[in-house]
Amino acid sequence: MRAVFPVLTVVTVLVSLWYLMLIPMNSHQAALEAERAGVVVSPETARDRRDLSGWAVALRNPGPVLGGVWAQERPRLPAPHQVAIELWETTVEKKITSKRSLVFHGWITLSATLLGFAIGTVMGIVLAVGIVYNRAMDLSVMPWAIASQTIPILAIAPMVIVVLNSVGLQGLVPKSIISAYLSFFPVVVGMVTGLRSPDGSQMDLMRTYSAGGGQVFWKLRLPASLPYLFASLKIGIAASLVGAIVGELPTGAVRGLGARMLAGSYYGQTVQIWSALFAAAICAAVLVGIVGLIQRATLRRMGLA
Amino acid sequence: MALVALALVIWAGAWWLNVRLSARKDGWVRTVVPAIFGVTILVVWELVVRGLEVPLVILPAPTLIAERFAGSIPILWADFVQTFLKGALSGFVMGVAAALATAVLVDRSDFLRRGLLPVGNFIAALPIIGTAPILVMWFGFDWQSKAAVVVVMIFFPMLVNTVAGLREASAMQRDLMATYGASYWQALWKLRIPAAMPFVFNGLKISTTLALIGAIVAEFFGSPTVGMGFRISTSVGQLALDMVWAEIVVAALAGSAFYGIMAGLERIVTFWHPAQRR
């Protein structure tokens, strides 16, 4: 609770800065609109204003600029309230089956994210168990798994989409494969660390109980790995969402949040880009939040948190 | 089919060799085994692609990729300069500098830190790559917009890590600085910044990958006719997958080298840290 007031202050400052930045970002457009409406602005033509900075235009024409920067049709920087209104209109007021509904596009992205996250997590855990129990696998695979984290694997997203498209796979599955790929390696690395986290005395204790291999796994290694697993899952699910969004780009902007951003950038619909961006941010926050809640509940029952 | 069978045999043989090798405790096994595994994957890939006659548009063989790589080094170099040196690296430098400066400022005020850390952590988890279309619109198609995307992507991970690191010096160490009569800046420079370095390098290592991803993906939203992201998206469109793979090789090499340089610097700068002691 100690953090609420400082956080609110920081958020307020950020939003105020955003409103302040509207003035230089949008002043040229505002002056142009005022000029077209017949108001005398200085300098008089857009050509003369072109070399001036946004602030200079605003200072020379405080009236028309301050009146015009807040609610333009296609601003360079939309105002927070414009984004909020667009978000409200495209989520609550549109039917969710409508192609203009962000809930519709959000669900397309979210379903690919969740499917990919599930695949990536399961495969990551399986590989981690193999690595922990098989020294040959550990020595062969682990260095590559770690090295692959330094590679921008997101760059292969367009290729995966197009290749799978050419063998007849479309829509949900290719995007999920990218999501799965991105969440896979964090889970492997975290899970290997976690499964190895029981120390020698704990392993010795299991041996004095004459526990079998399966019992050591289920009763010691797996529970001990959970804190590490959850830390990886939080990274993994955020990466999955990014994968799904980027996976939507090369298909030509049809459906999904990534497609909304791409279409918005083609047609200069800045408000649409920003609302898709915030929808994606909200999805990410909710997903990470849900993983965090599960983490807290599980670890509390285990007496670890 | 003979080639596929040969691939299976090679796979089984290499695996058997690795199992035998990894039973040994020698140090060199740790380099040889992953190398054998990597080479085996390449050989099996080559044989399976040739044996099953997989079309080029689905998966080119490694030799074809190597051929294309060797044949288009000027193009790949130009793309590398555009995307990595101009876009990713300049953005990386600016983002890191901005985050370090902000972290020192934030660290002076407990109130700011309590406010900014949760917000920073929250933003670091968001799909910031989504700002790419906006920044491309603002800063144009050339490398400036890519650098801007990189700055936005790495700013918060760097900030959060550095702020956490600046808190790392223990009360005892701070008291010692106080007994020496050290000023704020002396204590910062001689104690708290060195103590923060492991955290800073953690942030730097995360940021190397983020910087490359940011610079490449931002090019999907608009770029001049050069750049790794541009080449990947246009070559995919032309189904020239050998070119795409060649770019991926470049990205992988650049990414690992960038990370390796940071890890090497970390070893030099934080030689005192337990994780670096040998």
Interface residues (C-beta under 8 A of the other chain):
Chain A: R2 A3 F5 P6 V7 L8 T9 V10 V11 L14 R76 R135 A136 D138 L139 S140 V141 M142 P143 W144 A147 Q149 T150 I151 P152 L154 A155 I156 P158 M159 V162 V163 S166 V167 K234 A238 L241 V242 I245 V246 L249 P250 L257 G258 M261 L262 G264 S265 G268 T270 I273 W274 A276 L277 A280 A281 A284 A285 V288
Chain B: W15 N18 V19 L21 S22 A23 V29 R30 V33 P34 I36 F37 G38 V57 I58 L59 F111 L112 R113 R114 G115 L116 P118 V119 F122 A125 L126 P127 I129 G130 T131 P133 I134 V136 M137 W138 T208 T209 L212 I213 I216 V217 F220 F221 G222 M228 G229 I232 S233 V236 G237 L239 L241 V244 W245 E247 I248 A251 A252 G255 S256 F258 Y259 G260
